Amino acid sequence: AGKSFVNTSKLQPQEQKPQQQHRVLFVLGGPGAGKGTQSANIVSEYKCIHLSVGELLRKERLRGDQSPHAELIEKCLVAGQ
């Protein structure tokens, strides 16, 4: 009860189509709240991966002209949004 799953079967290559659902956990908090620390603890304890939205956005921004979203990401990051 209280658990929800995301169907990720469409993310797999066509030849691998077993129906799989994965639990998605969002760790939210302000700067310095310990999101990274808690995420590292969760990863070390459970079979999962950690994706940091901030890190992904910064990486996309570094693609510069290759990214259609680099300018928008830069504006949002500078504004703290």
All heavy atoms as a GROMACS GRO file, in nm:
protein
  619
    1ALA      N    1   0.084  -0.119   0.000
    1ALA     CA    2   0.000   0.000   0.000
    1ALA      C    3   0.088   0.124   0.000
    1ALA      O    4   0.192   0.128   0.064
    1ALA     CB    5  -0.091  -0.001   0.122
    2GLY      N    6   0.049   0.225  -0.074
    2GLY     CA    7   0.124   0.349  -0.078
    2GLY      C    8   0.243   0.346  -0.172
    2GLY      O    9   0.317   0.441  -0.179
    3LYS      N   10   0.264   0.235  -0.242
    3LYS     CA   11   0.375   0.225  -0.335
    3LYS      C   12   0.325   0.245  -0.476
    3LYS      O   13   0.219   0.197  -0.512
    3LYS     CB   14   0.442   0.088  -0.325
    3LYS     CG   15   0.504   0.060  -0.191
    3LYS     CD   16   0.563  -0.078  -0.188
    3LYS     CE   17   0.617  -0.110  -0.048
    3LYS     NZ   18   0.665  -0.246  -0.040
    4SER      N   19   0.402   0.316  -0.557
    4SER     CA   20   0.365   0.331  -0.697
    4SER      C   21   0.486   0.295  -0.782
    4SER      O   22   0.599   0.308  -0.739
    4SER     CB   23   0.317   0.472  -0.726
    4SER     OG   24   0.419   0.565  -0.699
    5PHE      N   25   0.458   0.251  -0.903
    5PHE     CA   26   0.562   0.207  -0.994
    5PHE      C   27   0.547   0.277  -1.126
    5PHE      O   28   0.438   0.316  -1.166
    5PHE     CB   29   0.558   0.056  -1.014
    5PHE     CG   30   0.587  -0.022  -0.889
    5PHE    CD1   31   0.488  -0.054  -0.800
    5PHE    CD2   32   0.717  -0.062  -0.860
    5PHE    CE1   33   0.515  -0.124  -0.684
    5PHE    CE2   34   0.746  -0.132  -0.746
    5PHE     CZ   35   0.644  -0.163  -0.657
    6VAL      N   36   0.657   0.293  -1.198
    6VAL     CA   37   0.658   0.353  -1.331
    6VAL      C   38   0.689   0.242  -1.430
    6VAL      O   39   0.785   0.167  -1.413
    6VAL     CB   40   0.765   0.464  -1.340
    6VAL    CG1   41   0.776   0.517  -1.481
    6VAL    CG2   42   0.733   0.576  -1.243
    7ASN      N   43   0.608   0.229  -1.534
    7ASN     CA   44   0.631   0.130  -1.638
    7ASN      C   45   0.742   0.179  -1.729
    7ASN      O   46   0.726   0.277  -1.799
    7ASN     CB   47   0.503   0.106  -1.717
    7ASN     CG   48   0.519  -0.001  -1.822
    7ASN    OD1   49   0.630  -0.046  -1.851
    7ASN    ND2   50   0.409  -0.043  -1.878
    8THR      N   51   0.857   0.112  -1.725
    8THR     CA   52   0.973   0.153  -1.805
    8THR      C   53   0.999   0.058  -1.922
    8THR      O   54   1.105   0.065  -1.984
    8THR     CB   55   1.099   0.161  -1.717
    8THR    OG1   56   1.122   0.032  -1.659
    8THR    CG2   57   1.086   0.267  -1.610
    9SER      N   58   0.902  -0.026  -1.955
    9SER     CA   59   0.924  -0.124  -2.061
    9SER      C   60   0.949  -0.057  -2.196
    9SER      O   61   1.020  -0.110  -2.280
    9SER     CB   62   0.806  -0.220  -2.072
    9SER     OG   63   0.688  -0.150  -2.105
   10LYS      N   64   0.895   0.062  -2.220
   10LYS     CA   65   0.916   0.131  -2.347
   10LYS      C   66   1.057   0.188  -2.359
   10LYS      O   67   1.100   0.226  -2.466
   10LYS     CB   68   0.814   0.243  -2.364
   10LYS     CG   69   0.674   0.190  -2.384
   10LYS     CD   70   0.574   0.300  -2.406
   10LYS     CE   71   0.436   0.240  -2.422
   10LYS     NZ   72   0.335   0.341  -2.440
   11LEU      N   73   1.132   0.193  -2.250
   11LEU     CA   74   1.268   0.244  -2.251
   11LEU      C   75   1.369   0.138  -2.291
   11LEU      O   76   1.484   0.168  -2.317
   11LEU     CB   77   1.306   0.299  -2.113
   11LEU     CG   78   1.221   0.415  -2.062
   11LEU    CD1   79   1.264   0.452  -1.921
   11LEU    CD2   80   1.228   0.534  -2.154
   12GLN      N   81   1.326   0.012  -2.297
   12GLN     CA   82   1.415  -0.098  -2.330
   12GLN      C   83   1.418  -0.119  -2.481
   12GLN      O   84   1.323  -0.089  -2.550
   12GLN     CB   85   1.368  -0.226  -2.262
   12GLN     CG   86   1.371  -0.216  -2.111
   12GLN     CD   87   1.319  -0.342  -2.047
   12GLN    OE1   88   1.297  -0.442  -2.113
   12GLN    NE2   89   1.298  -0.338  -1.918
   13PRO      N   90   1.529  -0.173  -2.532
   13PRO     CA   91   1.536  -0.205  -2.675
   13PRO      C   92   1.424  -0.301  -2.714
   13PRO      O   93   1.376  -0.378  -2.632
   13PRO     CB   94   1.673  -0.272  -2.690
   13PRO     CG   95   1.752  -0.230  -2.571
   13PRO     CD   96   1.652  -0.204  -2.461
   14GLN      N   97   1.384  -0.297  -2.840
   14GLN     CA   98   1.272  -0.377  -2.888
   14GLN      C   99   1.290  -0.526  -2.861
   14GLN      O  100   1.193  -0.595  -2.833
   14GLN     CB  101   1.252  -0.354  -3.039
   14GLN     CG  102   1.197  -0.217  -3.071
   14GLN     CD  103   1.056  -0.198  -3.018
   14GLN    OE1  104   0.982  -0.293  -2.998
   14GLN    NE2  105   1.018  -0.074  -2.994
   15GLU      N  106   1.413  -0.578  -2.872
   15GLU     CA  107   1.432  -0.722  -2.854
   15GLU      C  108   1.414  -0.765  -2.709
   15GLU      O  109   1.396  -0.880  -2.680
   15GLU     CB  110   1.569  -0.767  -2.907
   15GLU     CG  111   1.689  -0.706  -2.838
   15GLU     CD  112   1.730  -0.571  -2.896
   15GLU    OE1  113   1.663  -0.523  -2.991
   15GLU    OE2  114   1.828  -0.513  -2.848
   16GLN      N  115   1.420  -0.671  -2.614
   16GLN     CA  116   1.400  -0.700  -2.472
   16GLN      C  117   1.271  -0.636  -2.427
   16GLN      O  118   1.270  -0.521  -2.390
   16GLN     CB  119   1.514  -0.644  -2.388
   16GLN     CG  120   1.650  -0.696  -2.420
   16GLN     CD  121   1.756  -0.626  -2.337
   16GLN    OE1  122   1.726  -0.542  -2.254
   16GLN    NE2  123   1.880  -0.659  -2.360
   17LYS      N  124   1.161  -0.707  -2.430
   17LYS     CA  125   1.034  -0.646  -2.395
   17LYS      C  126   0.961  -0.711  -2.278
   17LYS      O  127   0.839  -0.714  -2.277
   17LYS     CB  128   0.941  -0.646  -2.519
   17LYS     CG  129   0.965  -0.530  -2.610
   17LYS     CD  130   0.934  -0.401  -2.539
   17LYS     CE  131   0.939  -0.286  -2.634
   17LYS     NZ  132   0.914  -0.160  -2.571
   18PRO      N  133   1.031  -0.766  -2.178
   18PRO     CA  134   0.955  -0.814  -2.064
   18PRO      C  135   0.892  -0.695  -1.991
   18PRO      O  136   0.950  -0.587  -1.986
   18PRO     CB  137   1.060  -0.883  -1.976
   18PRO     CG  138   1.188  -0.818  -2.013
   18PRO     CD  139   1.174  -0.780  -2.159
   19GLN      N  140   0.774  -0.714  -1.940
   19GLN     CA  141   0.703  -0.607  -1.870
   19GLN      C  142   0.772  -0.582  -1.737
   19GLN      O  143   0.776  -0.670  -1.652
   19GLN     CB  144   0.557  -0.646  -1.850
   19GLN     CG  145   0.471  -0.537  -1.793
   19GLN     CD  146   0.442  -0.427  -1.893
   19GLN    OE1  147   0.491  -0.426  -2.005
   19GLN    NE2  148   0.362  -0.333  -1.854
   20GLN      N  149   0.831  -0.467  -1.721
   20GLN     CA  150   0.898  -0.433  -1.596
   20GLN      C  151   0.845  -0.302  -1.544
   20GLN      O  152   0.816  -0.211  -1.621
   20GLN     CB  153   1.049  -0.420  -1.615
   20GLN     CG  154   1.119  -0.549  -1.642
   20GLN     CD  155   1.270  -0.531  -1.643
   20GLN    OE1  156   1.322  -0.421  -1.643
   20GLN    NE2  157   1.341  -0.642  -1.642
   21GLN      N  158   0.834  -0.295  -1.414
   21GLN     CA  159   0.797  -0.169  -1.351
   21GLN      C  160   0.902  -0.141  -1.245
   21GLN      O  161   0.949  -0.231  -1.177
   21GLN     CB  162   0.658  -0.177  -1.290
   21GLN     CG  163   0.551  -0.190  -1.395
   21GLN     CD  164   0.412  -0.181  -1.335
   21GLN    OE1  165   0.393  -0.204  -1.218
   21GLN    NE2  166   0.317  -0.144  -1.417
   22HIS      N  167   0.937  -0.014  -1.234
   22HIS     CA  168   1.040   0.027  -1.140
   22HIS      C  169   0.984   0.132  -1.046
   22HIS      O  170   0.907   0.218  -1.087
   22HIS     CB  171   1.162   0.083  -1.214
   22HIS     CG  172   1.226  -0.016  -1.305
   22HIS    ND1  173   1.318  -0.107  -1.260
   22HIS    CD2  174   1.210  -0.041  -1.436
   22HIS    CE1  175   1.356  -0.183  -1.361
   22HIS    NE2  176   1.292  -0.144  -1.469
   23ARG      N  177   1.025   0.126  -0.925
   23ARG     CA  178   0.986   0.226  -0.828
   23ARG      C  179   1.076   0.348  -0.846
   23ARG      O  180   1.196   0.336  -0.863
   23ARG     CB  181   1.003   0.170  -0.687
   23ARG     CG  182   0.940   0.258  -0.582
   23ARG     CD  183   0.942   0.192  -0.446
   23ARG     NE  184   0.880   0.062  -0.455
   23ARG     CZ  185   0.907  -0.039  -0.374
   23ARG    NH1  186   0.995  -0.024  -0.278
   23ARG    NH2  187   0.849  -0.154  -0.387
   24VAL      N  188   1.016   0.466  -0.847
   24VAL     CA  189   1.091   0.590  -0.861
   24VAL      C  190   1.078   0.667  -0.729
   24VAL      O  191   0.968   0.688  -0.679
   24VAL     CB  192   1.038   0.676  -0.978
   24VAL    CG1  193   1.111   0.809  -0.985
   24VAL    CG2  194   1.049   0.600  -1.109
   25LEU      N  195   1.191   0.708  -0.676
   25LEU     CA  196   1.194   0.780  -0.550
   25LEU      C  197   1.252   0.918  -0.575
   25LEU      O  198   1.362   0.930  -0.629
   25LEU     CB  199   1.280   0.705  -0.448
   25LEU     CG  200   1.306   0.772  -0.315
   25LEU    CD1  201   1.177   0.782  -0.235
   25LEU    CD2  202   1.410   0.695  -0.238
   26PHE      N  203   1.178   1.021  -0.540
   26PHE     CA  204   1.228   1.158  -0.552
   26PHE      C  205   1.274   1.204  -0.415
   26PHE      O  206   1.202   1.193  -0.317
   26PHE     CB  207   1.117   1.253  -0.602
   26PHE     CG  208   1.076   1.226  -0.743
   26PHE    CD1  209   0.971   1.140  -0.771
   26PHE    CD2  210   1.143   1.285  -0.848
   26PHE    CE1  211   0.933   1.115  -0.901
   26PHE    CE2  212   1.106   1.261  -0.979
   26PHE     CZ  213   1.001   1.175  -1.006
   27VAL      N  214   1.396   1.255  -0.408
   27VAL     CA  215   1.451   1.310  -0.284
   27VAL      C  216   1.454   1.461  -0.303
   27VAL      O  217   1.528   1.512  -0.386
   27VAL     CB  218   1.591   1.254  -0.254
   27VAL    CG1  219   1.646   1.313  -0.126
   27VAL    CG2  220   1.587   1.102  -0.246
   28LEU      N  221   1.372   1.531  -0.227
   28LEU     CA  222   1.356   1.675  -0.244
   28LEU      C  223   1.408   1.750  -0.121
   28LEU      O  224   1.398   1.700  -0.009
   28LEU     CB  225   1.209   1.710  -0.265
   28LEU     CG  226   1.138   1.638  -0.380
   28LEU    CD1  227   0.989   1.669  -0.378
   28LEU    CD2  228   1.200   1.677  -0.512
   29GLY      N  229   1.457   1.869  -0.144
   29GLY     CA  230   1.501   1.953  -0.034
   29GLY      C  231   1.582   2.069  -0.087
   29GLY      O  232   1.626   2.069  -0.202
   30GLY      N  233   1.598   2.167  -0.004
   30GLY     CA  234   1.673   2.286  -0.042
   30GLY      C  235   1.823   2.258  -0.046
   30GLY      O  236   1.869   2.150  -0.009
   31PRO      N  237   1.899   2.358  -0.090
   31PRO     CA  238   2.045   2.344  -0.093
   31PRO      C  239   2.100   2.311   0.046
   31PRO      O  240   2.061   2.372   0.146
   31PRO     CB  241   2.094   2.481  -0.139
   31PRO     CG  242   1.977   2.542  -0.210
   31PRO     CD  243   1.855   2.488  -0.139
   32GLY      N  244   2.186   2.212   0.051
   32GLY     CA  245   2.249   2.175   0.177
   32GLY      C  246   2.162   2.091   0.269
   32GLY      O  247   2.198   2.066   0.384
   33ALA      N  248   2.047   2.043   0.221
   33ALA     CA  249   1.956   1.967   0.304
   33ALA      C  250   1.999   1.821   0.321
   33ALA      O  251   1.944   1.751   0.405
   33ALA     CB  252   1.814   1.972   0.246
   34GLY      N  253   2.093   1.775   0.240
   34GLY     CA  254   2.141   1.638   0.253
   34GLY      C  255   2.084   1.543   0.149
   34GLY      O  256   2.088   1.422   0.168
   35LYS      N  257   2.032   1.598   0.039
   35LYS     CA  258   1.976   1.512  -0.067
   35LYS      C  259   2.082   1.417  -0.122
   35LYS      O  260   2.055   1.298  -0.140
   35LYS     CB  261   1.919   1.597  -0.181
   35LYS     CG  262   1.806   1.690  -0.140
   35LYS     CD  263   1.761   1.776  -0.256
   35LYS     CE  264   1.869   1.868  -0.310
   35LYS     NZ  265   1.913   1.974  -0.222
   36GLY      N  266   2.200   1.468  -0.150
   36GLY     CA  267   2.307   1.385  -0.204
   36GLY      C  268   2.352   1.279  -0.105
   36GLY      O  269   2.376   1.164  -0.142
   37THR      N  270   2.362   1.317   0.020
   37THR     CA  271   2.402   1.222   0.125
   37THR      C  272   2.300   1.111   0.139
   37THR      O  273   2.335   0.992   0.143
   37THR     CB  274   2.418   1.296   0.260
   37THR    OG1  275   2.517   1.397   0.245
   37THR    CG2  276   2.456   1.200   0.371
   38GLN      N  277   2.173   1.148   0.146
   38GLN     CA  278   2.068   1.046   0.160
   38GLN      C  279   2.060   0.958   0.036
   38GLN      O  280   2.037   0.838   0.046
   38GLN     CB  281   1.933   1.111   0.191
   38GLN     CG  282   1.927   1.174   0.328
   38GLN     CD  283   1.965   1.076   0.438
   38GLN    OE1  284   1.924   0.960   0.438
   38GLN    NE2  285   2.046   1.122   0.533
   39SER      N  286   2.078   1.019  -0.081
   39SER     CA  287   2.075   0.941  -0.205
   39SER      C  288   2.188   0.839  -0.206
   39SER      O  289   2.169   0.724  -0.246
   39SER     CB  290   2.085   1.033  -0.327
   39SER     OG  291   1.971   1.116  -0.334
   40ALA      N  292   2.306   0.879  -0.164
   40ALA     CA  293   2.419   0.786  -0.157
   40ALA      C  294   2.390   0.672  -0.060
   40ALA      O  295   2.422   0.556  -0.087
   40ALA     CB  296   2.546   0.861  -0.115
   41ASN      N  297   2.326   0.704   0.052
   41ASN     CA  298   2.289   0.600   0.149
   41ASN      C  299   2.188   0.503   0.089
   41ASN      O  300   2.199   0.381   0.108
   41ASN     CB  301   2.230   0.663   0.276
   41ASN     CG  302   2.333   0.739   0.356
   41ASN    OD1  303   2.453   0.716   0.344
   41ASN    ND2  304   2.286   0.831   0.438
   42ILE      N  305   2.090   0.554   0.016
   42ILE     CA  306   1.988   0.470  -0.047
   42ILE      C  307   2.052   0.379  -0.151
   42ILE      O  308   2.022   0.259  -0.157
   42ILE     CB  309   1.877   0.558  -0.108
   42ILE    CG1  310   1.797   0.626   0.003
   42ILE    CG2  311   1.784   0.475  -0.197
   42ILE    CD1  312   1.706   0.738  -0.044
   43VAL      N  313   2.141   0.435  -0.234
   43VAL     CA  314   2.207   0.357  -0.338
   43VAL      C  315   2.292   0.245  -0.276
   43VAL      O  316   2.294   0.133  -0.327
   43VAL     CB  317   2.294   0.448  -0.428
   43VAL    CG1  318   2.388   0.367  -0.516
   43VAL    CG2  319   2.205   0.536  -0.514
   44SER      N  320   2.361   0.275  -0.167
   44SER     CA  321   2.447   0.173  -0.105
   44SER      C  322   2.365   0.063  -0.037
   44SER      O  323   2.410  -0.050  -0.027
   44SER     CB  324   2.544   0.236  -0.006
   44SER     OG  325   2.475   0.283   0.108
   45GLU      N  326   2.245   0.093   0.005
   45GLU     CA  327   2.161  -0.002   0.078
   45GLU      C  328   2.069  -0.084  -0.013
   45GLU      O  329   2.042  -0.200   0.014
   45GLU     CB  330   2.077   0.072   0.183
   45GLU     CG  331   1.995  -0.016   0.272
   45GLU     CD  332   2.078  -0.097   0.370
   45GLU    OE1  333   2.191  -0.055   0.404
   45GLU    OE2  334   2.030  -0.203   0.413
   46TYR      N  335   2.021  -0.024  -0.122
   46TYR     CA  336   1.922  -0.089  -0.208
   46TYR      C  337   1.975  -0.098  -0.351
   46TYR      O  338   2.062  -0.023  -0.392
   46TYR     CB  339   1.791  -0.010  -0.207
   46TYR     CG  340   1.733   0.005  -0.070
   46TYR    CD1  341   1.753   0.123   0.004
   46TYR    CD2  342   1.661  -0.097  -0.011
   46TYR    CE1  343   1.701   0.137   0.131
   46TYR    CE2  344   1.608  -0.084   0.117
   46TYR     CZ  345   1.630   0.034   0.188
   46TYR     OH  346   1.579   0.047   0.313
   47LYS      N  347   1.919  -0.187  -0.428
   47LYS     CA  348   1.959  -0.204  -0.568
   47LYS      C  349   1.891  -0.093  -0.650
   47LYS      O  350   1.776  -0.105  -0.690
   47LYS     CB  351   1.916  -0.341  -0.618
   47LYS     CG  352   1.957  -0.369  -0.760
   47LYS     CD  353   1.907  -0.505  -0.807
   47LYS     CE  354   1.942  -0.524  -0.952
   47LYS     NZ  355   1.884  -0.647  -1.004
   48CYS      N  356   1.962   0.015  -0.672
   48CYS     CA  357   1.905   0.127  -0.746
   48CYS      C  358   2.017   0.215  -0.800
   48CYS      O  359   2.134   0.193  -0.772
   48CYS     CB  360   1.811   0.209  -0.657
   48CYS     SG  361   1.890   0.286  -0.517
   49ILE      N  362   1.978   0.314  -0.878
   49ILE     CA  363   2.073   0.412  -0.930
   49ILE      C  364   2.027   0.550  -0.888
   49ILE      O  365   1.910   0.571  -0.854
   49ILE     CB  366   2.087   0.404  -1.083
   49ILE    CG1  367   1.953   0.434  -1.151
   49ILE    CG2  368   2.141   0.270  -1.127
   49ILE    CD1  369   1.965   0.455  -1.299
   50HIS      N  370   2.118   0.644  -0.890
   50HIS     CA  371   2.089   0.782  -0.851
   50HIS      C  372   2.108   0.872  -0.972
   50HIS      O  373   2.213   0.870  -1.035
   50HIS     CB  374   2.183   0.824  -0.738
   50HIS     CG  375   2.173   0.968  -0.704
   50HIS    ND1  376   2.281   1.053  -0.709
   50HIS    CD2  377   2.070   1.045  -0.664
   50HIS    CE1  378   2.245   1.174  -0.674
   50HIS    NE2  379   2.117   1.172  -0.647
   51LEU      N  380   2.006   0.947  -1.004
   51LEU     CA  381   2.015   1.048  -1.110
   51LEU      C  382   1.989   1.184  -1.047
   51LEU      O  383   1.882   1.208  -0.991
   51LEU     CB  384   1.910   1.022  -1.220
   51LEU     CG  385   1.921   0.889  -1.294
   51LEU    CD1  386   1.803   0.872  -1.387
   51LEU    CD2  387   2.051   0.882  -1.370
   52SER      N  388   2.085   1.272  -1.054
   52SER     CA  389   2.070   1.406  -1.001
   52SER      C  390   2.023   1.498  -1.114
   52SER      O  391   2.092   1.515  -1.214
   52SER     CB  392   2.204   1.457  -0.947
   52SER     OG  393   2.200   1.596  -0.925
   53VAL      N  394   1.906   1.558  -1.096
   53VAL     CA  395   1.853   1.649  -1.199
   53VAL      C  396   1.948   1.765  -1.220
   53VAL      O  397   1.976   1.805  -1.334
   53VAL     CB  398   1.712   1.698  -1.160
   53VAL    CG1  399   1.663   1.804  -1.257
   53VAL    CG2  400   1.615   1.582  -1.155
   54GLY      N  401   2.003   1.820  -1.114
   54GLY     CA  402   2.097   1.931  -1.126
   54GLY      C  403   2.219   1.893  -1.208
   54GLY      O  404   2.262   1.968  -1.296
   55GLU      N  405   2.275   1.775  -1.180
   55GLU     CA  406   2.392   1.730  -1.256
   55GLU      C  407   2.357   1.707  -1.402
   55GLU      O  408   2.434   1.742  -1.492
   55GLU     CB  409   2.448   1.601  -1.195
   55GLU     CG  410   2.516   1.621  -1.061
   55GLU     CD  411   2.560   1.490  -1.000
   55GLU    OE1  412   2.576   1.390  -1.072
   55GLU    OE2  413   2.580   1.488  -0.877
   56LEU      N  414   2.241   1.648  -1.429
   56LEU     CA  415   2.199   1.624  -1.566
   56LEU      C  416   2.179   1.754  -1.642
   56LEU      O  417   2.219   1.767  -1.758
   56LEU     CB  418   2.070   1.541  -1.569
   56LEU     CG  419   2.083   1.397  -1.518
   56LEU    CD1  420   1.946   1.332  -1.504
   56LEU    CD2  421   2.174   1.315  -1.608
   57LEU      N  422   2.118   1.853  -1.576
   57LEU     CA  423   2.097   1.983  -1.640
   57LEU      C  424   2.230   2.053  -1.669
   57LEU      O  425   2.250   2.109  -1.776
   57LEU     CB  426   2.007   2.072  -1.555
   57LEU     CG  427   1.860   2.033  -1.552
   57LEU    CD1  428   1.786   2.114  -1.446
   57LEU    CD2  429   1.796   2.048  -1.688
   58ARG      N  430   2.322   2.050  -1.572
   58ARG     CA  431   2.452   2.114  -1.592
   58ARG      C  432   2.528   2.046  -1.706
   58ARG      O  433   2.592   2.113  -1.787
   58ARG     CB  434   2.533   2.113  -1.462
   58ARG     CG  435   2.481   2.216  -1.361
   58ARG     CD  436   2.570   2.224  -1.240
   58ARG     NE  437   2.555   2.111  -1.151
   58ARG     CZ  438   2.460   2.097  -1.060
   58ARG    NH1  439   2.368   2.191  -1.046
   58ARG    NH2  440   2.454   1.990  -0.983
   59LYS      N  441   2.518   1.914  -1.715
   59LYS     CA  442   2.585   1.841  -1.823
   59LYS      C  443   2.525   1.878  -1.959
   59LYS      O  444   2.598   1.899  -2.056
   59LYS     CB  445   2.573   1.691  -1.799
   59LYS     CG  446   2.663   1.607  -1.883
   59LYS     CD  447   2.661   1.463  -1.837
   59LYS     CE  448   2.765   1.383  -1.911
   59LYS     NZ  449   2.771   1.244  -1.864
   60GLU      N  450   2.393   1.890  -1.964
   60GLU     CA  451   2.327   1.929  -2.089
   60GLU      C  452   2.366   2.071  -2.128
   60GLU      O  453   2.389   2.101  -2.244
   60GLU     CB  454   2.175   1.917  -2.074
   60GLU     CG  455   2.097   1.953  -2.197
   60GLU     CD  456   2.116   1.857  -2.314
   60GLU    OE1  457   2.167   1.745  -2.295
   60GLU    OE2  458   2.079   1.896  -2.426
   61ARG      N  459   2.375   2.160  -2.029
   61ARG     CA  460   2.415   2.298  -2.056
   61ARG      C  461   2.555   2.305  -2.115
   61ARG      O  462   2.583   2.386  -2.204
   61ARG     CB  463   2.409   2.379  -1.926
   61ARG     CG  464   2.455   2.522  -1.941
   61ARG     CD  465   2.461   2.595  -1.810
   61ARG     NE  466   2.552   2.528  -1.719
   61ARG     CZ  467   2.583   2.570  -1.599
   61ARG    NH1  468   2.526   2.677  -1.551
   61ARG    NH2  469   2.666   2.505  -1.523
   62LEU      N  470   2.644   2.217  -2.070
   62LEU     CA  471   2.782   2.217  -2.120
   62LEU      C  472   2.792   2.175  -2.266
   62LEU      O  473   2.894   2.200  -2.330
   62LEU     CB  474   2.870   2.126  -2.034
   62LEU     CG  475   2.897   2.176  -1.893
   62LEU    CD1  476   2.975   2.072  -1.814
   62LEU    CD2  477   2.971   2.309  -1.897
   63ARG      N  478   2.687   2.114  -2.320
   63ARG     CA  479   2.688   2.077  -2.462
   63ARG      C  480   2.680   2.200  -2.551
   63ARG      O  481   2.703   2.193  -2.671
   63ARG     CB  482   2.570   1.983  -2.493
   63ARG     CG  483   2.587   1.846  -2.430
   63ARG     CD  484   2.473   1.752  -2.464
   63ARG     NE  485   2.454   1.745  -2.608
   63ARG     CZ  486   2.336   1.728  -2.667
   63ARG    NH1  487   2.227   1.719  -2.596
   63ARG    NH2  488   2.326   1.722  -2.798
   64GLY      N  489   2.645   2.315  -2.493
   64GLY     CA  490   2.644   2.442  -2.565
   64GLY      C  491   2.555   2.441  -2.686
   64GLY      O  492   2.437   2.412  -2.676
   65ASP      N  493   2.611   2.472  -2.801
   65ASP     CA  494   2.535   2.483  -2.925
   65ASP      C  495   2.472   2.352  -2.968
   65ASP      O  496   2.378   2.351  -3.047
   65ASP     CB  497   2.623   2.536  -3.038
   65ASP     CG  498   2.665   2.681  -3.014
   65ASP    OD1  499   2.597   2.750  -2.935
   65ASP    OD2  500   2.766   2.724  -3.072
   66GLN      N  501   2.523   2.240  -2.919
   66GLN     CA  502   2.466   2.110  -2.954
   66GLN      C  503   2.334   2.084  -2.883
   66GLN      O  504   2.260   1.995  -2.920
   66GLN     CB  505   2.564   1.998  -2.920
   66GLN     CG  506   2.691   2.001  -3.001
   66GLN     CD  507   2.787   1.891  -2.958
   66GLN    OE1  508   2.766   1.823  -2.859
   66GLN    NE2  509   2.894   1.875  -3.033
   67SER      N  510   2.305   2.160  -2.780
   67SER     CA  511   2.182   2.142  -2.704
   67SER      C  512   2.082   2.253  -2.735
   67SER      O  513   2.114   2.370  -2.719
   67SER     CB  514   2.211   2.144  -2.554
   67SER     OG  515   2.090   2.149  -2.482
   68PRO      N  516   1.961   2.215  -2.776
   68PRO     CA  517   1.859   2.318  -2.801
   68PRO      C  518   1.809   2.382  -2.672
   68PRO      O  519   1.742   2.484  -2.676
   68PRO     CB  520   1.748   2.240  -2.872
   68PRO     CG  521   1.764   2.100  -2.826
   68PRO     CD  522   1.912   2.081  -2.804
   69HIS      N  523   1.845   2.324  -2.558
   69HIS     CA  524   1.794   2.374  -2.430
   69HIS      C  525   1.900   2.444  -2.345
   69HIS      O  526   1.870   2.489  -2.235
   69HIS     CB  527   1.735   2.258  -2.350
   69HIS     CG  528   1.636   2.178  -2.426
   69HIS    ND1  529   1.514   2.227  -2.464
   69HIS    CD2  530   1.643   2.052  -2.475
   69HIS    CE1  531   1.448   2.135  -2.532
   69HIS    NE2  532   1.525   2.028  -2.541
   70ALA      N  533   2.023   2.454  -2.394
   70ALA     CA  534   2.134   2.508  -2.314
   70ALA      C  535   2.105   2.649  -2.264
   70ALA      O  536   2.131   2.680  -2.148
   70ALA     CB  537   2.264   2.504  -2.394
   71GLU      N  538   2.051   2.733  -2.349
   71GLU     CA  539   2.025   2.872  -2.309
   71GLU      C  540   1.919   2.878  -2.199
   71GLU      O  541   1.935   2.952  -2.100
   71GLU     CB  542   1.980   2.953  -2.430
   71GLU     CG  543   1.968   3.102  -2.402
   71GLU     CD  544   1.931   3.181  -2.528
   71GLU    OE1  545   1.968   3.139  -2.638
   71GLU    OE2  546   1.866   3.285  -2.511
   72LEU      N  547   1.811   2.803  -2.213
   72LEU     CA  548   1.705   2.800  -2.112
   72LEU      C  549   1.759   2.746  -1.980
   72LEU      O  550   1.730   2.801  -1.873
   72LEU     CB  551   1.588   2.716  -2.161
   72LEU     CG  552   1.476   2.693  -2.060
   72LEU    CD1  553   1.411   2.826  -2.019
   72LEU    CD2  554   1.372   2.598  -2.118
   73ILE      N  555   1.838   2.639  -1.986
   73ILE     CA  556   1.896   2.581  -1.866
   73ILE      C  557   1.985   2.684  -1.796
   73ILE      O  558   1.978   2.701  -1.674
   73ILE     CB  559   1.974   2.453  -1.898
   73ILE    CG1  560   1.878   2.343  -1.945
   73ILE    CG2  561   2.056   2.405  -1.780
   73ILE    CD1  562   1.947   2.222  -2.006
   74GLU      N  563   2.067   2.753  -1.873
   74GLU     CA  564   2.157   2.854  -1.816
   74GLU      C  565   2.077   2.962  -1.743
   74GLU      O  566   2.108   2.998  -1.631
   74GLU     CB  567   2.243   2.917  -1.927
   74GLU     CG  568   2.336   3.026  -1.880
   74GLU     CD  569   2.448   2.976  -1.789
   74GLU    OE1  570   2.482   2.857  -1.796
   74GLU    OE2  571   2.503   3.058  -1.714
   75LYS      N  572   1.970   3.013  -1.809
   75LYS     CA  573   1.888   3.117  -1.747
   75LYS      C  574   1.827   3.069  -1.616
   75LYS      O  575   1.826   3.141  -1.516
   75LYS     CB  576   1.777   3.160  -1.842
   75LYS     CG  577   1.823   3.244  -1.958
   75LYS     CD  578   1.706   3.281  -2.048
   75LYS     CE  579   1.752   3.358  -2.170
   75LYS     NZ  580   1.641   3.388  -2.262
   76CYS      N  581   1.775   2.947  -1.616
   76CYS     CA  582   1.712   2.892  -1.495
   76CYS      C  583   1.812   2.868  -1.383
   76CYS      O  584   1.783   2.900  -1.268
   76CYS     CB  585   1.638   2.762  -1.528
   76CYS     SG  586   1.492   2.784  -1.630
   77LEU      N  587   1.929   2.816  -1.417
   77LEU     CA  588   2.029   2.792  -1.316
   77LEU      C  589   2.082   2.922  -1.256
   77LEU      O  590   2.100   2.933  -1.134
   77LEU     CB  591   2.145   2.708  -1.371
   77LEU     CG  592   2.114   2.562  -1.404
   77LEU    CD1  593   2.233   2.493  -1.469
   77LEU    CD2  594   2.071   2.487  -1.280
   78VAL      N  595   2.103   3.023  -1.340
   78VAL     CA  596   2.150   3.154  -1.291
   78VAL      C  597   2.046   3.218  -1.202
   78VAL      O  598   2.077   3.276  -1.098
   78VAL     CB  599   2.187   3.246  -1.410
   78VAL    CG1  600   2.209   3.388  -1.364
   78VAL    CG2  601   2.312   3.194  -1.480
   79ALA      N  602   1.918   3.203  -1.238
   79ALA     CA  603   1.809   3.261  -1.159
   79ALA      C  604   1.775   3.178  -1.036
   79ALA      O  605   1.692   3.219  -0.954
   79ALA     CB  606   1.685   3.278  -1.248
   80GLY      N  607   1.835   3.059  -1.024
   80GLY     CA  608   1.807   2.974  -0.909
   80GLY      C  609   1.672   2.905  -0.917
   80GLY      O  610   1.612   2.874  -0.814
   81GLN      N  611   1.624   2.882  -1.035
   81GLN     CA  612   1.492   2.819  -1.052
   81GLN      C  613   1.504   2.671  -1.069
   81GLN      O  614   1.593   2.618  -1.122
   81GLN     CB  615   1.420   2.877  -1.173
   81GLN     CG  616   1.395   3.024  -1.156
   81GLN     CD  617   1.329   3.085  -1.280
   81GLN    OE1  618   1.340   3.033  -1.390
   81GLN    NE2  619   1.262   3.196  -1.261
   0.00000   0.00000   0.00000
